[in-house]
Amino acid sequence: MQSIPNSPIGIFDSGVGGLSVLRAIRAQMPEESIIYLGDQGHVPYGPRPLEEVQAFSGQITRFLLRKGAKLIVVACNTASAAALQSLRQSFPAISFVGMEPAVKPAAEQTRSGVVGVLATPATFQGALYASVVERFAQGVTVLQDTCPGLVGQIEKGELDAPETESILRAALQPMLAQGIDTVVLGCTHYPFVIPLIERIAGKNVRVIDPAPAVARQAGRLLEAAGMRQPAATKAAVAYYTTAAAESLQKLLPGLLGEGGVVKKLRWVDGKLGE
């Protein structure tokens, strides 16, 4: 199907994390309509085998293409690390934007020479992360933490709960003791707890949210392909989840500052359907 400017942008993640990218795209391109799919039936992707994440990502891409997506944003660091390459090979007619840990800007901006990265185990173990560190972080000390349980807290909307704070303190305090002045968020869920991170880390530590850069890249690709929607009124977002629709619907106002209608999708024999 030929993509046209008023076709939607497709965005997917294992859960609500990709909403941080949706929020950035809405801020930069409010006129673009969006289809968002949170595969909450399988969240988190982090501990899952590579092949499984690739299979989920392929099926979700097929669904978004059936809905007419003109561009697909893989708003999940784990899925980007596991599946972006295979998606580009399997669907050469569509452009994909993925997530890459923002180690390069962190390494360029650090004054102390010590940078902290918060991400899931799958992101840290992936070739993409290793290559980014190797290319851009020479001479910089990179500290890592997987923040066990943090994705689950954010999925529940517990952005400021004591348990969320204790997970972040356990991750950040050892890094702060070693002199970090920059924190890289290597999971799309984590921008939703930036206020808490800033409270723990203090004013002198810069927090890098990759979402605005991803939104800019999406805009550049649409512009280059002549598929930007002319600026007009704020366009609609269609939300889908593979878990309970009501749960995601309840979280939207707190995460995005605006509500929306969520529809449930089902996985049947490895395929995604309404």
N, C-alpha and C positions, 0 to 999 in steps of 0.2 A: 504493500500500500504506500502510495506517495505521501510523504510527510509535507504538511503545509504549515504556515506560521501559526494558525490557530489550533494546531494539534497540541496535546499536552506534553509536558516534561514528565518522564517516569522517574520516580525515586524509590529505592528500596533499602531496607536494613533488616537485621534480625529482630528488631523491636522498635522502641521509641527513639533510639539514638539518632537515627537519620532525620528526625524532626528538627534537630539543631541545624542540619544542612538545609532543610526545607525553609526554616525560619530565615536563614541568610539569603536564600534565593528569593523568597517573598519580599524581603527588604530591598533587594537590588532590582528585581524584575516583577513587581506586583501585578503586571498585566499578563503574565504567563500563567495559563492553567496548568495544574499539577495533578498527577495520580501518585499517591503515596501508598506503599505496601510494606507493612511491618509483619515479618514472618514470626510472630510471637509464639506460634505453636512449636517453634524450634529454638527459641531464644534460651541461652546465649549460643552464638556460633563458635565463640572462642575455643572451647574444649573439643569441638567436633573434628572428625577426620577431614582432611583436605578434599577428598573425592566427594564427600557428602555435601560440603559447602558448595562445591562446584555444581553438583547436581541441583541443589536448591536454587542456586543463582541462575542456572540455565532455564529452569521451569518458570521462575519469576519473570525473567526477561521475556519469555514467550508470552506470558500473560499480559505484560505491559505493552508489548508490540501488538497484541490482539486489540488492546484498548487504544491503539493509534499513537503510542509514544513516539515523539520525533527525536528524542535524546534520552539516554538513560544515565542516571547518576547512581553509582553504587555507593550509597551513603553509609558504608560499613567498612571499617578498616580490615576486619577479618576476611570478609568476602572479597575485598579489593586485593588483598595479599594472596588469597587462595584462587580466585576465579577470574580476575580482570583479563588476564592474558587469554584464557580459554574462551571467555565471552567475546573478545574482539575477533578471535579466529572463527568462532561459530556463527557470529552475526556481523559479517563485514559491512553490511549496508547501513548499520546504525552507529552513531558515535557514542562512546561511553566516557564518563568522567568518574574517576575513582579517588579514593582517599590515599594520601601518602603522609606518613608521620612528618610533621613540620620541623625536622631536625636541622635542615639547612638554614632557615631564618633564625632558629635558636642559636646555632653555632656562630652565625654572623653577628648576632646582637649581644651575646653574652659578654659581660665585662669581667666576671670572675673566672671564666673558663670552665665552669661546672654547670651542666644542664641536666634537668630531670625529665624523664619521659614516663608518662602513665599510659599503659595500654594493656591489651589482653595477651595471654600467653601465645596465642596463634600469631598475633602481629609480631611479637618479639622473635618468634621462631622462623618467621617467613624470610625468604630471600630478598624481598623488597626492602624490609627494614634494614637488613644487614648491608645491602648495597648503598642505601641512603647514608647510613652511619659511616661507611667506608669512604664514600665520595666526599661528604660534606663536613664530617666532624673530626678531621685530623687535628690533633693538638688540643682537642676539647674533651674533658671528662664527661661521659654520658652515664648517668645513673638511671636505673630502671626499676619500676614496680608494677606488678600486675593487679593491684587493688582488688584482691579476692572479695567477691560479694557486692561490689559497687554497682555493677550493671543491674543486678537484681533489685537493689534499693531504688535505683532510678526508674526501673520498670514499674515499681509500685508507686512511684510519685513521691517517695520519701527523700526529698531533696535536702532537707535540713534536719533530719532526724538524728538523735544521738548516735545510733549505729552507723549512719552514713559518715558522721563526723569522725568517729573512732577509726573507721577504715581509712579515711583520708589522712588523719593524723599519723597512723601507723606507717603510711606510705611516705608522707612528706617530711616528718620530723628527722629521720636519719639523713635524708637528702639535704635538708636545711643545715644540719650539723656539719655537712661536708661542703657547704658554701654555694649551693645552687642559687642562681639569680634569675633563672628562666625555667618554666615548666611547659612541656609540650604535651598536649592532649592527643593521645594516639588512639582514641576510641570516640566515636561520634556521640555516645551517651554522655561523656564527661563534661561537655560545655554546660550542661544543665546544672552542674554543681560548682561553676566558676565562683559565685559569691562565697561559697563555703571554702573553696581552695584559697581564695584571696584573704579570707579572714584568718586562716591558719598560717599561710605563708607570709603575710604582711605586705606592706606597700612596695617594698623594694624588689619584690619578685614578680617578673613579668609572666603572664599566662598566655600561651599562644593557642588560640582556637582556629583550626584550619578551615572552618566552614565558610567564612567570607571569601577566601581565596578559591575554594571549590566553586562557589557561586559565580565568581568572576570568570573562571575558566568555562563554565557552562554557558555564560553569556557570550564569551568570545567565539565558542564553537557554533552557537546558533547564528551569531552575526555573520561569521565566515560562510555559513551555508545558506544565508539569506532566509533564515527561518525564525527570526525574532518577531514576536507579535508586536504590532505597533502599540505604542503607549496609549492606554485607554483606562477604563475603570479597573478596579481590582478584580482579578479573575478568581474562579472557584477552585477549590481543592477537593478531590475525591479521595477518601481514606479507605483502605482495606487492611484487614488483619486476618491471620490464620488462627487466632484465639478468640476470646469472647469480645464481641464488638463493643459491648457496654463498658468494659474495663478501659479500653483505649479512649472511647468517647469521653469518659469522665476525666481522663488525664489531660486532654487537649488544652482546655483553658489555662491550666496551671503551667503547662510546658510552652505553649505558643502565645498565650494571651488572646486566643480566639478559639471558638468551638468549631465543630464540624460533625457531619454525619458519617459514621463508620459502618462499612459492610463487612460481613464475615465471608472468608473464602475457606475452602476445604482441600486438604491434601488427600487424594484418593489414588492408591497404587503409584505413588511418586509423581502424580500430576496434580496441577492446581486448577480448581474450578470453582464457579460461583454456586 
